[in-house]
């Protein structure tokens, strides 16, 4: 997939906006620029290129202070409200329409968790507020909210708000 196709898929899934408008929106929003860099690196990594994906991943670390593993599976319409300090580990799965704020960590609990598959899975429509840590083989249910500075070590049911250390359900959402 070419860089132009990656940009169009991320910025204009309906095909209604011109390429120049998409590029302008990327230039205007650093978080979208970071997502485009990640998606480009991921495509190159999946095609077994070695040096370019590493260079692009390092660009994310240097420019934005964030690390997103090339082994993570990330769905469409991911939104980083503030890109600084976000860490997404090897086996993390993120579905569509997820919002992540600054200083969030998604990863394993122990060394070697990638081989065991002990990484979190984030379902559709989840919002993760600043400083939250989601670690281990857990699922954050669809349309849930993770409060700021929460440490999530257990599954989160769909349509709920969790907060605290360790995180507990503080409210059920009804849509």
Z-matrix of the N, CA and C atoms (Angstrom, degrees):
N
C 1 1.449
C 2 1.530 1 108.05
N 3 1.308 2 115.88 1 130.98
C 4 1.458 3 120.34 2 -178.04
C 5 1.527 4 110.43 3 -76.90
N 6 1.323 5 114.85 4 165.02
C 7 1.455 6 120.74 5 178.99
C 8 1.526 7 110.43 6 -61.75
N 9 1.324 8 117.79 7 -38.40
C 10 1.470 9 121.46 8 178.64
C 11 1.524 10 110.32 9 -62.22
N 12 1.325 11 118.11 10 -41.38
C 13 1.469 12 121.10 11 178.51
C 14 1.525 13 111.24 12 -67.01
N 15 1.327 14 116.79 13 -37.42
C 16 1.466 15 120.64 14 177.33
C 17 1.530 16 109.62 15 -63.74
N 18 1.326 17 116.73 16 -44.71
C 19 1.466 18 121.03 17 179.29
C 20 1.517 19 110.26 18 -61.66
N 21 1.318 20 116.83 19 -47.03
C 22 1.469 21 120.36 20 -179.55
C 23 1.527 22 111.46 21 -62.55
N 24 1.331 23 117.45 22 -42.57
C 25 1.468 24 120.77 23 -179.12
C 26 1.523 25 111.20 24 -64.06
N 27 1.321 26 116.78 25 -36.77
C 28 1.464 27 120.67 26 -177.46
C 29 1.521 28 112.63 27 -81.89
N 30 1.308 29 117.48 28 -41.52
C 31 1.457 30 121.58 29 -171.74
C 32 1.527 31 113.75 30 -96.46
N 33 1.339 32 117.24 31 -24.20
C 34 1.466 33 120.02 32 -173.71
C 35 1.528 34 110.64 33 -147.15
N 36 1.340 35 117.75 34 69.68
C 37 1.464 36 119.70 35 -177.20
C 38 1.524 37 113.55 36 -64.62
N 39 1.322 38 117.92 37 -22.61
C 40 1.467 39 120.41 38 -178.83
C 41 1.523 40 112.31 39 -85.22
N 42 1.328 41 117.98 40 -19.07
C 43 1.452 42 120.95 41 -179.50
C 44 1.516 43 113.75 42 81.20
N 45 1.324 44 118.25 43 17.46
C 46 1.461 45 121.99 44 -176.90
C 47 1.519 46 114.31 45 -93.25
N 48 1.328 47 117.06 46 -11.59
C 49 1.458 48 120.67 47 -176.33
C 50 1.526 49 108.44 48 -111.97
N 51 1.330 50 116.09 49 141.31
C 52 1.460 51 120.25 50 179.29
C 53 1.513 52 112.77 51 -69.62
N 54 1.320 53 115.27 52 161.41
C 55 1.460 54 121.22 53 -178.73
C 56 1.527 55 111.71 54 -61.92
N 57 1.335 56 117.59 55 -40.87
C 58 1.469 57 119.90 56 179.89
C 59 1.526 58 111.81 57 -62.94
N 60 1.318 59 117.77 58 -38.45
C 61 1.468 60 121.69 59 176.63
C 62 1.530 61 109.98 60 -64.57
N 63 1.349 62 117.21 61 -40.57
C 64 1.465 63 121.08 62 177.17
C 65 1.526 64 110.58 63 -61.83
N 66 1.321 65 117.04 64 -44.91
C 67 1.465 66 121.11 65 -179.78
C 68 1.530 67 110.32 66 -64.92
N 69 1.326 68 117.13 67 -40.04
C 70 1.467 69 120.59 68 176.78
C 71 1.531 70 110.73 69 -60.77
N 72 1.335 71 117.19 70 -43.36
C 73 1.467 72 120.98 71 179.41
C 74 1.527 73 111.56 72 -64.69
N 75 1.318 74 117.36 73 -35.63
C 76 1.463 75 120.87 74 176.61
C 77 1.522 76 109.93 75 -66.48
N 78 1.332 77 117.00 76 -44.39
C 79 1.455 78 121.74 77 179.83
C 80 1.530 79 110.62 78 -61.71
N 81 1.326 80 116.64 79 -35.67
C 82 1.457 81 123.14 80 -177.39
C 83 1.532 82 112.47 81 -75.67
N 84 1.331 83 118.04 82 -27.60
C 85 1.465 84 122.21 83 -174.42
C 86 1.533 85 110.38 84 -120.04
N 87 1.328 86 117.83 85 103.38
C 88 1.470 87 120.03 86 -179.39
C 89 1.525 88 113.24 87 -58.24
N 90 1.337 89 117.56 88 -32.58
C 91 1.465 90 119.19 89 -179.20
C 92 1.527 91 110.85 90 -65.10
N 93 1.316 92 117.50 91 -37.56
C 94 1.476 93 120.04 92 177.34
C 95 1.521 94 110.31 93 -69.31
N 96 1.338 95 116.38 94 -36.03
C 97 1.458 96 120.12 95 177.46
C 98 1.533 97 109.82 96 -61.56
N 99 1.324 98 116.55 97 -41.89
C 100 1.461 99 120.87 98 179.23
C 101 1.528 100 111.10 99 -63.99
N 102 1.319 101 117.40 100 -40.59
C 103 1.468 102 120.63 101 179.21
C 104 1.528 103 110.96 102 -65.60
N 105 1.330 104 116.73 103 -39.95
C 106 1.471 105 120.88 104 178.00
C 107 1.527 106 109.64 105 -63.91
N 108 1.329 107 117.36 106 -44.03
C 109 1.468 108 120.51 107 178.19
C 110 1.521 109 109.74 108 -60.19
N 111 1.340 110 117.28 109 -44.40
C 112 1.472 111 120.36 110 178.35
C 113 1.525 112 111.15 111 -60.60
N 114 1.324 113 117.35 112 -48.51
C 115 1.473 114 120.46 113 -176.79
C 116 1.523 115 111.20 114 -63.20
N 117 1.323 116 116.88 115 -37.10
C 118 1.456 117 120.87 116 177.63
C 119 1.534 118 109.62 117 -66.18
N 120 1.324 119 117.40 118 -45.56
C 121 1.463 120 121.27 119 177.84
C 122 1.527 121 110.77 120 -61.13
N 123 1.331 122 116.97 121 -41.21
C 124 1.470 123 121.75 122 -179.87
C 125 1.530 124 111.02 123 -62.38
N 126 1.340 125 116.90 124 -43.57
C 127 1.479 126 120.27 125 178.24
C 128 1.517 127 110.59 126 -62.04
N 129 1.327 128 116.42 127 -43.03
C 130 1.474 129 119.84 128 179.16
C 131 1.525 130 110.38 129 -65.82
N 132 1.325 131 116.83 130 -39.98
C 133 1.466 132 121.43 131 178.13
C 134 1.527 133 110.81 132 -62.96
N 135 1.323 134 116.71 133 -42.56
C 136 1.465 135 120.94 134 179.17
C 137 1.522 136 112.85 135 -65.87
N 138 1.335 137 116.57 136 -23.66
C 139 1.477 138 121.22 137 176.99
C 140 1.526 139 111.80 138 -92.37
N 141 1.329 140 116.67 139 11.92
C 142 1.463 141 124.68 140 175.95
C 143 1.523 142 114.57 141 68.11
N 144 1.329 143 117.74 142 23.93
C 145 1.455 144 119.45 143 168.03
C 146 1.519 145 106.78 144 -73.24
N 147 1.317 146 117.43 145 146.97
C 148 1.456 147 119.27 146 -174.79
C 149 1.526 148 113.42 147 -106.38
N 150 1.312 149 118.08 148 -49.68
C 151 1.461 150 120.77 149 -170.06
C 152 1.527 151 113.58 150 -84.87
N 153 1.313 152 118.43 151 -38.15
C 154 1.472 153 121.03 152 -177.13
C 155 1.527 154 111.50 153 -63.66
N 156 1.351 155 119.72 154 -46.21
C 157 1.474 156 118.18 155 177.64
C 158 1.522 157 113.64 156 -60.36
N 159 1.315 158 116.89 157 -37.05
C 160 1.463 159 120.21 158 178.35
C 161 1.524 160 109.91 159 -66.30
N 162 1.316 161 116.94 160 -43.41
C 163 1.466 162 121.15 161 177.19
C 164 1.532 163 110.62 162 -58.84
N 165 1.336 164 117.15 163 -46.17
C 166 1.468 165 120.86 164 -178.53
C 167 1.533 166 111.54 165 -66.97
N 168 1.321 167 116.94 166 -39.36
C 169 1.471 168 120.53 167 177.46
C 170 1.529 169 110.16 168 -64.34
N 171 1.322 170 116.85 169 -41.00
C 172 1.468 171 120.62 170 177.15
C 173 1.522 172 111.13 171 -64.80
N 174 1.318 173 117.23 172 -32.62
C 175 1.465 174 121.65 173 176.62
C 176 1.538 175 109.94 174 -62.58
N 177 1.339 176 116.97 175 -39.31
C 178 1.462 177 120.35 176 175.83
C 179 1.529 178 111.23 177 -62.04
N 180 1.323 179 115.87 178 -42.82
C 181 1.464 180 120.32 179 -178.74
C 182 1.530 181 110.45 180 -65.73
N 183 1.320 182 116.81 181 -46.69
C 184 1.470 183 120.50 182 -176.28
C 185 1.529 184 111.25 183 -71.33
N 186 1.325 185 117.59 184 -47.51
C 187 1.464 186 120.74 185 -174.24
C 188 1.528 187 113.69 186 -76.84
N 189 1.338 188 116.91 187 -34.53
C 190 1.461 189 120.02 188 -171.86
C 191 1.522 190 113.92 189 -121.36
N 192 1.328 191 118.34 190 -6.23
C 193 1.454 192 120.65 191 -179.34
C 194 1.512 193 112.53 192 66.04
N 195 1.331 194 116.66 193 28.54
C 196 1.463 195 121.94 194 -177.42
C 197 1.518 196 110.47 195 -127.47
N 198 1.325 197 115.34 196 148.58
C 199 1.461 198 120.85 197 176.74
C 200 1.525 199 109.05 198 -124.99
N 201 1.324 200 115.76 199 126.52
C 202 1.459 201 121.69 200 174.59
C 203 1.519 202 106.50 201 -125.86
N 204 1.336 203 116.46 202 116.06
C 205 1.456 204 121.06 203 -178.18
C 206 1.525 205 111.01 204 -64.96
N 207 1.315 206 115.03 205 142.50
C 208 1.457 207 120.21 206 176.75
C 209 1.525 208 112.01 207 -73.21
N 210 1.330 209 117.20 208 -10.24
C 211 1.466 210 121.25 209 176.63
C 212 1.527 211 112.43 210 -92.89
N 213 1.322 212 117.55 211 -3.39
C 214 1.468 213 121.10 212 176.63
C 215 1.528 214 109.27 213 -74.61
N 216 1.329 215 116.26 214 151.73
C 217 1.467 216 122.08 215 177.16
C 218 1.523 217 107.90 216 -111.68
N 219 1.322 218 115.73 217 113.49
C 220 1.455 219 120.98 218 -173.80
C 221 1.525 220 109.51 219 -121.32
N 222 1.332 221 115.69 220 128.17
C 223 1.455 222 122.35 221 -179.70
C 224 1.518 223 112.48 222 -79.48
N 225 1.309 224 115.51 223 -170.69
C 226 1.465 225 122.92 224 -176.55
C 227 1.530 226 111.77 225 -80.51
N 228 1.318 227 113.63 226 157.94
C 229 1.453 228 123.38 227 172.46
C 230 1.534 229 112.98 228 60.99
N 231 1.326 230 116.09 229 38.00
C 232 1.459 231 121.05 230 172.90
C 233 1.522 232 107.62 231 -72.00
N 234 1.326 233 117.14 232 135.60
C 235 1.459 234 121.27 233 -178.42
C 236 1.520 235 109.87 234 -126.24
N 237 1.336 236 116.23 235 114.98
C 238 1.457 237 121.88 236 171.84
C 239 1.517 238 106.34 237 -93.91
N 240 1.322 239 117.98 238 112.41
C 241 1.459 240 119.73 239 -179.84
C 242 1.523 241 111.25 240 -69.74
N 243 1.323 242 116.20 241 -37.95
C 244 1.465 243 122.15 242 173.93
C 245 1.519 244 104.81 243 -141.38
N 246 1.306 245 117.46 244 115.93
C 247 1.466 246 122.20 245 -168.89
C 248 1.528 247 113.53 246 -72.78
N 249 1.309 248 118.82 247 -19.34
C 250 1.454 249 122.11 248 -171.90
C 251 1.532 250 113.77 249 -61.18
N 252 1.334 251 115.78 250 127.98
C 253 1.454 252 121.63 251 169.83
C 254 1.512 253 116.67 252 78.18
N 255 1.305 254 119.42 253 15.51
C 256 1.463 255 121.52 254 179.93
C 257 1.532 256 109.00 255 -83.72
N 258 1.338 257 115.90 256 132.06
C 259 1.456 258 121.98 257 177.80
C 260 1.523 259 108.03 258 -124.52
N 261 1.336 260 115.80 259 123.29
C 262 1.468 261 121.90 260 177.88
C 263 1.526 262 106.64 261 -124.38
N 264 1.336 263 116.17 262 114.66
C 265 1.457 264 122.68 263 -173.51
C 266 1.510 265 114.96 264 -77.10
N 267 1.347 266 114.73 265 -179.59
C 268 1.466 267 123.69 266 -171.54
C 269 1.523 268 115.80 267 -54.72
N 270 1.297 269 118.76 268 -54.66
C 271 1.457 270 121.20 269 -171.33
C 272 1.509 271 115.19 270 -96.93
N 273 1.314 272 118.07 271 11.90
C 274 1.466 273 121.99 272 -176.67
C 275 1.530 274 110.31 273 -67.02
N 276 1.333 275 115.51 274 139.35
C 277 1.463 276 121.89 275 174.52
C 278 1.519 277 107.83 276 -118.58
N 279 1.326 278 115.59 277 126.13
C 280 1.461 279 121.63 278 178.73
C 281 1.519 280 107.42 279 -123.40
N 282 1.331 281 116.93 280 125.42
C 283 1.468 282 121.59 281 -179.30
C 284 1.534 283 110.10 282 -80.76
N 285 1.303 284 117.43 283 -158.44
C 286 1.461 285 123.28 284 -175.63
C 287 1.529 286 112.25 285 -87.39
N 288 1.335 287 115.16 286 155.46
C 289 1.470 288 123.33 287 172.73
C 290 1.527 289 113.57 288 59.42
N 291 1.314 290 116.59 289 42.76
C 292 1.457 291 122.19 290 179.63
C 293 1.531 292 108.87 291 -100.45
N 294 1.337 293 116.03 292 139.70
C 295 1.459 294 122.36 293 178.16
C 296 1.526 295 107.94 294 -115.01
N 297 1.341 296 115.72 295 128.87
C 298 1.465 297 121.52 296 -179.83
C 299 1.517 298 108.82 297 -127.50
N 300 1.336 299 115.87 298 129.22
C 301 1.465 300 121.81 299 176.88
C 302 1.526 301 110.29 300 -93.20
N 303 1.331 302 117.31 301 -178.98
C 304 1.458 303 123.37 302 -173.10
C 305 1.524 304 112.74 303 -66.59
N 306 1.327 305 114.35 304 155.93
C 307 1.465 306 124.47 305 173.59
C 308 1.529 307 113.87 306 61.47
N 309 1.315 308 118.03 307 28.70
C 310 1.467 309 122.35 308 178.70
C 311 1.528 310 109.20 309 -91.59
N 312 1.326 311 116.04 310 138.73
C 313 1.462 312 122.04 311 175.79
C 314 1.518 313 109.32 312 -119.39
N 315 1.333 314 115.95 313 127.86
C 316 1.464 315 123.05 314 173.85
C 317 1.520 316 106.03 315 -122.06
N 318 1.331 317 117.08 316 114.66
C 319 1.452 318 117.52 317 -176.27
C 320 1.507 319 114.02 318 -169.64
N 321 1.326 320 114.76 319 -171.87
C 322 1.454 321 122.04 320 -179.48
C 323 1.517 322 111.46 321 -82.24
N 324 1.339 323 115.00 322 164.39
C 325 1.462 324 120.82 323 178.76
C 326 1.521 325 112.16 324 -87.42
N 327 1.328 326 115.84 325 -32.86
C 328 1.454 327 120.44 326 -172.64
C 329 1.520 328 110.77 327 -129.01
N 330 1.335 329 115.45 328 161.51
C 331 1.453 330 121.02 329 174.34
C 332 1.525 331 109.14 330 -62.67
N 333 1.317 332 117.63 331 138.21
C 334 1.466 333 121.45 332 178.02
C 335 1.507 334 114.40 333 83.83
N 336 1.328 335 117.92 334 12.45
C 337 1.461 336 120.35 335 -178.89
C 338 1.520 337 113.19 336 -68.19
N 339 1.336 338 118.41 337 -21.17
C 340 1.462 339 120.22 338 -179.42
C 341 1.526 340 111.07 339 -61.34
N 342 1.337 341 117.16 340 -40.49
C 343 1.461 342 120.55 341 179.26
C 344 1.525 343 111.41 342 -68.35
N 345 1.319 344 117.18 343 -28.65
C 346 1.461 345 121.44 344 -178.06
C 347 1.524 346 112.68 345 -91.56
N 348 1.330 347 117.65 346 -12.22
C 349 1.460 348 120.90 347 -178.43
C 350 1.518 349 113.53 348 75.26
N 351 1.314 350 116.75 349 27.51
C 352 1.471 351 121.10 350 -177.68
C 353 1.525 352 112.23 351 -90.08
N 354 1.311 353 116.13 352 60.68
C 355 1.457 354 121.30 353 179.82
C 356 1.518 355 109.86 354 -125.68
N 357 1.320 356 117.42 355 153.79
C 358 1.467 357 120.10 356 -177.79
C 359 1.524 358 113.37 357 -71.54
N 360 1.325 359 113.37 358 155.99
C 361 1.455 360 122.43 359 174.83
C 362 1.524 361 107.30 360 -122.89
N 363 1.323 362 115.78 361 124.76
C 364 1.460 363 121.88 362 -177.70
C 365 1.528 364 107.08 363 -109.04
N 366 1.329 365 116.93 364 121.86
C 367 1.467 366 120.93 365 -177.06
C 368 1.533 367 111.68 366 -87.18
N 369 1.321 368 117.16 367 178.64
C 370 1.466 369 123.80 368 -175.18
C 371 1.526 370 113.23 369 -57.57
N 372 1.334 371 115.32 370 141.76
C 373 1.451 372 121.80 371 169.57
C 374 1.512 373 116.68 372 72.43
N 375 1.323 374 118.27 373 18.58
C 376 1.467 375 121.84 374 -178.55
C 377 1.531 376 109.42 375 -83.11
N 378 1.333 377 116.14 376 143.49
C 379 1.461 378 122.41 377 172.46
C 380 1.521 379 107.99 378 -117.32
N 381 1.332 380 115.75 379 127.21
C 382 1.461 381 121.56 380 -179.10
C 383 1.524 382 107.44 381 -118.08
N 384 1.340 383 115.95 382 113.68
C 385 1.458 384 120.23 383 -175.55
C 386 1.531 385 112.17 384 -82.92
N 387 1.325 386 115.62 385 170.38
C 388 1.461 387 124.81 386 -169.98
C 389 1.524 388 113.41 387 -52.53
N 390 1.322 389 114.59 388 135.32
C 391 1.447 390 121.55 389 172.39
C 392 1.513 391 116.16 390 78.79
N 393 1.319 392 118.03 391 0.86
C 394 1.463 393 120.14 392 -178.76
C 395 1.526 394 110.40 393 -69.05
N 396 1.323 395 115.51 394 146.52
C 397 1.460 396 122.79 395 176.32
C 398 1.519 397 107.46 396 -121.96
N 399 1.310 398 116.70 397 122.40
C 400 1.464 399 122.29 398 179.11
C 401 1.515 400 106.32 399 -120.94
N 402 1.335 401 115.97 400 109.52
C 403 1.456 402 119.49 401 -171.19
C 404 1.521 403 111.43 402 -131.34
N 405 1.325 404 114.29 403 145.24
C 406 1.451 405 121.16 404 176.44
C 407 1.513 406 112.64 405 97.39
N 408 1.317 407 115.06 406 -179.16
C 409 1.466 408 123.23 407 -177.71
C 410 1.523 409 109.68 408 -82.27
N 411 1.328 410 115.86 409 76.82
C 412 1.461 411 120.73 410 -177.91
C 413 1.523 412 109.83 411 -130.46
N 414 1.330 413 115.27 412 165.09
C 415 1.464 414 122.10 413 177.04
C 416 1.521 415 108.97 414 -121.37
N 417 1.328 416 115.36 415 131.52
C 418 1.452 417 120.93 416 172.38
C 419 1.526 418 105.46 417 -100.95
N 420 1.332 419 116.35 418 113.68
C 421 1.456 420 122.91 419 -173.11
C 422 1.517 421 113.83 420 -64.49
N 423 1.318 422 115.59 421 160.27
C 424 1.463 423 123.03 422 -176.77
C 425 1.527 424 111.68 423 -57.33
N 426 1.320 425 114.75 424 143.12
C 427 1.471 426 123.94 425 175.52
C 428 1.521 427 113.67 426 60.04
N 429 1.309 428 117.40 427 26.80
C 430 1.464 429 121.14 428 178.31
C 431 1.519 430 110.68 429 -92.48
N 432 1.324 431 115.19 430 164.27
C 433 1.459 432 122.04 431 177.91
C 434 1.525 433 107.77 432 -126.29
N 435 1.334 434 115.76 433 130.03
C 436 1.457 435 121.59 434 176.14
C 437 1.526 436 106.87 435 -106.48
N 438 1.327 437 116.71 436 120.21
C 439 1.456 438 122.23 437 -176.21
C 440 1.511 439 113.49 438 -67.76
N 441 1.311 440 115.66 439 160.87
C 442 1.459 441 122.09 440 -179.75
C 443 1.528 442 110.91 441 -59.86
N 444 1.324 443 115.39 442 138.12
C 445 1.469 444 124.70 443 177.10
C 446 1.525 445 114.16 444 60.70
N 447 1.307 446 117.82 445 19.65
C 448 1.467 447 120.99 446 176.40
C 449 1.525 448 109.78 447 -77.72
N 450 1.320 449 115.51 448 151.21
C 451 1.459 450 121.44 449 173.82
C 452 1.523 451 106.67 450 -116.53
N 453 1.320 452 116.00 451 108.66
C 454 1.467 453 121.69 452 -175.16
C 455 1.523 454 108.54 453 -98.39
N 456 1.346 455 116.08 454 117.34
C 457 1.463 456 120.93 455 179.78
C 458 1.528 457 111.71 456 -125.44
N 459 1.348 458 116.83 457 0.75
C 460 1.459 459 122.35 458 176.66
C 461 1.522 460 109.31 459 -128.68
N 462 1.335 461 116.45 460 160.10
C 463 1.460 462 120.85 461 178.78
C 464 1.524 463 110.99 462 -56.79
N 465 1.334 464 114.79 463 145.70
C 466 1.460 465 121.95 464 177.76
C 467 1.529 466 107.29 465 -112.16
N 468 1.348 467 117.98 466 122.93
C 469 1.461 468 119.21 467 179.39
C 470 1.535 469 111.09 468 -66.96
N 471 1.315 470 115.59 469 157.13
C 472 1.462 471 120.89 470 178.00
C 473 1.521 472 110.14 471 -62.20
N 474 1.322 473 116.13 472 151.33
C 475 1.473 474 123.31 473 176.01
C 476 1.527 475 112.95 474 56.21
N 477 1.322 476 116.36 475 48.63
C 478 1.460 477 119.23 476 179.14
C 479 1.523 478 110.40 477 -139.36
N 480 1.327 479 114.82 478 161.90
C 481 1.455 480 122.49 479 176.03
C 482 1.521 481 106.94 480 -112.56
N 483 1.335 482 116.72 481 128.58
C 484 1.460 483 120.56 482 177.37
C 485 1.521 484 108.88 483 -120.13
N 486 1.340 485 115.45 484 147.91
C 487 1.461 486 120.75 485 178.41
C 488 1.517 487 108.92 486 -157.36
N 489 1.313 488 115.04 487 158.05
C 490 1.456 489 120.58 488 174.36
C 491 1.513 490 113.60 489 108.14
N 492 1.348 491 113.86 490 178.05
C 493 1.460 492 121.49 491 178.06
C 494 1.517 493 107.71 492 -129.32
N 495 1.291 494 120.76 493 106.39
C 496 1.462 495 127.20 494 -8.49
C 497 1.535 496 110.49 495 -71.85
N 498 1.306 497 115.76 496 157.71
C 499 1.464 498 121.25 497 -175.53
C 500 1.526 499 111.20 498 -66.30
N 501 1.326 500 114.48 499 137.82
C 502 1.469 501 122.20 500 176.26
C 503 1.516 502 107.79 501 -131.15
N 504 1.327 503 116.59 502 154.68
C 505 1.448 504 120.77 503 178.11
C 506 1.531 505 108.45 504 -69.28
N 507 1.338 506 115.81 505 123.16
C 508 1.465 507 120.57 506 178.69
C 509 1.510 508 112.33 507 -108.15
N 510 1.340 509 116.27 508 -14.08
C 511 1.447 510 119.29 509 179.88
C 512 1.527 511 109.72 510 -163.47
N 513 1.337 512 115.88 511 142.54
C 514 1.464 513 121.79 512 172.34
C 515 1.523 514 107.29 513 -99.07
N 516 1.300 515 116.32 514 133.17
C 517 1.458 516 121.29 515 -179.76
C 518 1.532 517 109.51 516 -94.30
N 519 1.317 518 116.21 517 141.60
C 520 1.476 519 119.54 518 175.40
C 521 1.523 520 107.46 519 -122.37
N 522 1.305 521 114.59 520 120.76
C 523 1.466 522 119.36 521 -178.80
C 524 1.507 523 110.50 522 -104.24
